[in-house]
Amino acid sequence: MTAPPRIAALDAGRTLAVIGVIAVHLAPWMVTSPDWLDALANLGQYGVQCFFVISAITIMASIEHDAQPFAHTRDVVRHFYVKRIARIAPLYYLAILGYTGIDFLLHFLHGHMQTPHDLSDVLLNVLFIHAWFPSAADSVVPGGWSIGVEMFFYMIAPALVFACRTLRGLIMVLLLTALFAVSCWYFGACGGGPACRVVNNEFFYFWPPMQLPCFIVGFWVWRMARNYLLGEKQLSSRACIRLALGGIAMVAALFLAGTGRGMAHGAAPTFAALATAALMLLLTRVSPRLLRAPATVLLGRYSFGIYVWHFIAILAVRAVVRLDAVDDFAEDHAVVVFAVSMIAATTLAYIGAKITARRVEAPCAQWVREWLGKDSTRVPARSAVVDGTEGV
């Protein structure tokens, strides 16, 4: 079976998402910056929802590709779980060890990277259920809450994909997901007590039920617009204008609900996902040469590793930014210092991601290919278009 090419728009989306995430985590360490730059950087946190939408697209495409008429559903599901766990777990477990070690060293310098947590929080992270618990969601691995959400989605993804094979099924899943999210929002997370107060946002924002609609948005994008993503059709100019206006409206709603006014953190992920859907389709009209630029492809391909490494990269950049000479220069050139810091942090995170991709991810992927290869006659080879590089 000939494998189709990778979807360039998805790689570009991953690149924009990881740049946004780096920006929002780097901004607080800048000495000074204009209000408009802070507001723009804060919106970067919704790059995580961009990852979720892209993840849903690639997962749905992957399972559909593997679920050929001559393949058994049981085998497809089993192979899906093996590939997903092998893709995420090794690097995340290494991150748990790495960030714990760094925090231990910083303790002697009267600093810290992680928020207070105990051994039970570490165990929750090892089991990938930490996103459900305020004390564990983001305390062991910085930004690790999104890995917990992603793994929750992986747990139910095969059932959702098979339920969404028809338009009626897709509508039913959408309605049930909306009902589930609204019900969880109404009854509340962690009782509304002090434990719900998470730095950055309300715990509602990190809670998996609030993030689940993002994945359903990804299902809809693939179901309704796969021909555009694959380049088999092209959006009309009128459709692009409508998508752009809709995307701008969603960003405005996102600003009001989340980082701008904080009116409804629980609704912010859905607005971010809808804005991402518009972005993904608009990217299909961008020049292929630009979308396939080496920097765009590489950052997108290694986005998961970059996400895991970027806090360490920011820590290194922070040490330089705090130097007196840089501090003085930043007083009058804040935008320049932020831009240079972004480039430096992204580059360092990419280097780290490249190392772990070679030493950790590649060997695990090779093991999975060899293990699955024993049953290759029953489950077809995976398409390059849905290669497991969605990142979170």
C-alpha positions in Angstrom: 0.0 0.0 0.0 1.5 3.3 -1.0 1.7 5.8 1.8 0.3 9.3 1.1 2.5 12.3 2.0 2.3 14.0 5.4 -0.2 16.8 5.8 1.8 20.0 5.7 -0.9 22.1 7.4 -0.8 19.8 10.4 3.0 20.2 10.8 2.6 23.9 10.4 -0.1 23.9 13.1 2.1 22.0 15.5 4.9 24.5 14.9 2.6 27.5 15.7 1.3 25.6 18.7 4.7 24.9 20.3 5.9 28.4 19.6 2.8 29.8 21.4 3.4 27.5 24.4 7.0 28.6 24.6 6.0 32.3 24.4 3.5 32.1 27.2 5.9 30.3 29.6 8.8 32.6 28.6 7.0 35.9 29.0 6.8 36.0 32.8 10.6 35.9 33.0 11.1 39.0 30.8 12.1 42.1 32.7 9.7 44.3 31.0 7.5 44.2 27.9 4.6 46.2 26.4 1.1 45.2 27.3 0.2 44.1 23.8 3.2 41.7 23.8 2.1 40.2 27.1 -1.5 39.8 25.8 -0.3 38.1 22.7 2.1 35.8 24.6 -0.7 34.8 27.0 -2.8 33.7 24.1 0.0 31.3 23.3 -1.1 28.9 26.0 -4.0 27.9 23.8 -1.4 26.2 21.5 -2.2 23.2 23.7 -5.7 23.1 22.3 -4.2 23.3 18.8 -2.3 20.2 19.7 -5.4 18.4 20.9 -7.3 19.2 17.6 -4.4 18.0 15.5 -4.1 14.9 17.7 -7.8 14.1 17.1 -7.4 14.5 13.3 -4.3 12.2 13.2 -5.8 9.6 15.5 -9.1 9.4 13.5 -7.1 9.2 10.3 -4.8 6.6 11.7 -7.5 4.3 13.0 -9.6 4.6 9.8 -6.5 3.7 7.8 -5.7 0.6 10.0 -9.3 -0.5 10.1 -9.3 -2.0 6.6 -11.9 -4.6 5.6 -9.5 -7.4 6.2 -8.3 -6.2 9.6 -9.9 -7.3 12.9 -11.1 -4.4 15.1 -9.5 -6.0 18.1 -6.1 -6.0 16.4 -6.5 -2.4 15.3 -7.4 -1.3 18.8 -4.6 -3.3 20.4 -2.0 -1.9 18.0 -3.3 1.6 18.6 -2.8 1.4 22.3 0.7 -0.1 21.9 1.8 2.6 19.6 0.4 5.4 21.7 1.9 4.3 24.9 5.3 3.7 23.3 5.1 7.1 21.8 4.3 9.1 25.0 5.4 7.1 28.0 9.2 6.7 27.6 9.8 10.4 27.1 7.3 11.5 29.8 8.8 9.1 32.4 12.3 10.6 31.5 10.8 14.0 32.0 9.5 13.0 35.5 13.1 12.0 36.4 14.7 15.0 34.8 12.5 17.7 36.3 12.7 16.1 39.7 16.5 16.1 39.5 16.6 19.7 38.3 14.3 20.8 41.1 16.4 19.0 43.7 19.5 20.9 42.5 17.7 24.2 42.5 16.6 23.6 46.0 20.2 24.1 47.1 20.2 27.4 45.3 17.0 28.5 47.1 15.0 28.1 43.9 12.5 25.7 42.4 10.9 24.8 39.1 8.1 22.5 40.3 5.3 23.4 42.6 5.1 21.4 45.9 3.9 17.8 45.5 4.4 14.4 47.2 5.0 10.8 46.1 1.3 10.2 45.4 1.4 13.0 42.9 4.3 11.3 41.1 2.5 8.0 41.1 -0.6 9.7 39.5 1.7 11.1 36.8 3.2 7.6 36.2 -0.3 6.3 35.8 -1.3 9.2 33.5 -4.3 10.1 35.6 -2.8 13.3 37.1 -4.9 15.7 35.1 -7.9 14.8 37.3 -6.2 15.9 40.5 -5.3 19.6 41.3 -2.2 18.7 43.3 -0.7 16.5 40.6 -1.9 18.1 37.4 1.0 20.4 36.8 3.4 20.0 39.7 5.6 17.0 38.8 6.4 17.9 35.1 5.7 21.6 34.2 3.0 21.6 31.5 2.4 17.9 32.2 -1.3 18.3 32.7 -1.8 18.2 28.9 -0.1 14.8 28.7 -2.7 13.5 31.2 -5.5 15.0 29.1 -4.0 13.4 25.9 -3.7 10.0 27.5 -7.3 10.2 28.7 -8.4 10.9 25.1 -6.3 7.9 23.9 -8.1 5.7 26.4 -11.5 6.4 24.8 -10.3 7.3 21.2 -11.0 4.0 19.5 -14.5 3.8 20.8 -15.2 7.4 19.8 -13.7 6.9 16.3 -15.8 3.8 15.6 -18.9 5.6 17.0 -18.2 8.5 14.6 -18.0 6.5 11.4 -21.4 7.9 10.3 -22.6 11.5 10.4 -25.4 10.5 12.8 -22.8 8.9 15.1 -20.6 12.0 14.9 -23.6 14.2 15.9 -24.5 11.9 18.8 -20.9 12.0 20.1 -20.9 15.8 19.8 -24.1 16.1 21.8 -23.1 13.6 24.4 -19.7 15.3 24.8 -21.3 18.7 25.1 -23.7 17.3 27.8 -20.8 15.7 29.6 -18.7 18.8 29.7 -21.6 21.1 30.7 -22.6 18.7 33.4 -19.1 18.5 34.8 -18.8 22.3 34.7 -22.1 22.7 36.5 -21.3 20.2 39.3 -17.8 21.5 39.6 -14.3 20.2 39.9 -12.7 19.4 43.3 -15.6 21.0 45.2 -14.7 24.5 44.4 -12.3 24.6 47.4 -8.8 26.0 47.8 -7.4 23.0 45.9 -9.2 24.3 42.8 -7.0 27.5 42.7 -4.3 26.6 40.2 -1.7 29.2 39.2 -2.5 30.6 35.7 -6.1 29.5 35.5 -8.9 27.9 37.4 -8.6 24.1 37.6 -11.6 24.0 35.3 -9.2 24.8 32.5 -6.9 21.9 33.2 -9.7 19.4 33.9 -10.1 16.7 31.1 -13.9 17.1 30.7 -13.3 20.7 29.7 -10.7 19.7 27.1 -12.6 16.7 25.6 -14.6 19.0 23.2 -11.3 20.0 21.5 -10.8 16.4 20.3 -14.4 16.2 19.0 -13.7 19.4 17.0 -10.8 17.6 15.5 -13.0 14.7 14.5 -15.4 17.1 12.7 -12.5 18.8 10.9 -11.3 15.4 9.5 -14.7 14.2 8.7 -15.9 17.4 6.9 -12.7 18.7 5.5 -10.3 15.8 4.9 -10.2 16.5 1.1 -9.0 20.0 1.8 -6.3 18.8 4.2 -5.1 16.2 1.8 -4.9 18.7 -1.0 -7.6 17.0 -3.1 -9.8 20.1 -3.0 -9.1 23.8 -2.5 -11.0 26.3 -0.5 -12.7 29.1 -2.4 -11.8 32.7 -1.6 -15.3 33.2 -0.1 -14.8 30.2 2.2 -11.4 31.5 3.3 -13.0 34.9 4.2 -15.7 33.2 6.2 -13.2 31.0 8.0 -11.0 34.0 8.8 -13.9 36.0 10.2 -15.1 32.9 12.2 -11.6 32.4 13.5 -11.2 36.0 14.6 -14.6 35.8 16.4 -13.4 32.7 18.2 -10.2 34.4 19.2 -12.1 37.3 20.6 -14.4 35.0 22.5 -11.3 33.2 23.7 -9.7 36.4 25.0 -12.9 37.3 26.9 -13.3 33.8 28.4 -9.7 33.1 29.2 -6.5 35.1 29.4 -8.0 38.5 28.7 -10.9 38.8 31.1 -11.1 35.3 32.7 -14.9 35.2 32.4 -15.2 31.5 31.7 -11.9 29.4 31.8 -13.9 26.2 31.3 -15.3 27.4 28.0 -11.9 28.7 26.7 -10.6 25.4 25.4 -13.6 25.0 23.1 -13.2 28.5 21.7 -9.5 27.7 21.2 -10.4 24.5 19.4 -12.8 26.2 17.0 -10.2 28.9 16.2 -7.7 26.1 15.5 -10.2 24.4 13.1 -10.4 27.6 11.1 -6.6 28.0 11.2 -6.0 24.4 10.0 -8.2 24.9 6.9 -6.8 28.3 6.1 -3.3 26.8 6.2 -4.3 24.6 3.3 -4.3 27.7 1.2 -0.7 28.7 2.2 2.0 28.1 -0.3 3.3 24.5 0.0 6.9 25.8 -0.2 6.3 27.8 2.9 4.5 25.1 4.8 7.3 22.6 4.0 10.1 25.0 5.0 12.7 23.0 6.9 12.2 25.0 10.2 8.4 24.5 10.0 8.6 20.8 9.3 11.3 20.1 11.9 9.6 22.0 14.7 6.3 20.3 13.9 7.8 16.9 13.7 9.7 17.2 17.1 6.9 19.2 18.8 6.3 16.7 21.6 10.0 16.6 22.5 10.2 20.4 22.3 7.2 20.7 24.6 8.9 18.4 27.2 12.2 20.2 26.9 11.1 23.9 26.7 10.9 24.6 30.4 14.6 23.6 30.8 15.4 25.8 27.8 13.5 28.7 29.4 15.4 28.2 32.6 18.7 28.6 30.7 17.5 31.7 28.9 16.2 33.1 32.1 19.7 32.9 33.6 21.0 35.1 30.8 18.1 37.6 30.8 18.7 38.2 34.5 22.3 39.5 33.8 22.6 43.2 34.5 23.8 44.1 31.0 20.8 42.3 29.4 18.5 43.8 32.1 19.6 47.3 31.2 19.3 46.7 27.5 15.8 45.3 27.9 14.5 48.5 29.5 14.5 50.2 26.1 14.5 47.2 23.8 12.0 44.8 25.4 10.6 43.4 22.1 14.0 42.7 20.7 15.1 40.9 23.9 11.9 38.8 23.9 12.3 37.9 20.2 15.9 36.8 20.8 14.9 34.9 23.9 12.2 33.1 22.0 14.7 32.0 19.3 17.2 30.9 21.9 14.6 28.9 23.9 13.1 27.3 20.8 16.5 26.3 19.5 17.7 24.8 22.8 14.4 22.9 23.2 14.8 21.6 19.7 18.3 20.4 20.3 17.1 18.6 23.4 14.2 17.1 21.5 16.5 15.9 18.8 18.7 14.2 21.3 15.9 12.4 23.1 14.2 11.5 19.7 17.4 9.7 18.7 18.2 8.1 22.1 14.7 7.4 23.5 11.9 7.8 21.0 13.5 6.2 18.0 14.5 2.9 19.8 11.0 2.6 21.2 9.5 3.3 17.8 11.7 0.6 16.3 10.7 -1.9 18.9 7.0 -1.2 18.2 7.6 -1.6 14.4 9.3 -4.9 15.0 6.6 -6.1 17.4 3.8 -5.1 15.1 5.6 -6.4 12.1 5.0 -9.9 13.4 1.3 -9.3 12.6 1.7 -7.2 9.5 -0.4 -9.5 7.4 -3.5 -8.6 9.4 -3.0 -4.9 10.0 -1.7 -2.7 7.1 1.3 -0.5 7.5 0.5 2.9 8.9 0.3 5.8 6.6 2.9 8.5 6.7 0.1 11.1 6.8 -0.8 10.0 10.3 2.7 9.3 11.6 2.6 9.6 15.4 4.1 13.0 15.7 1.2 15.1 16.9 2.8 16.2 20.1 1.1 17.8 23.1 
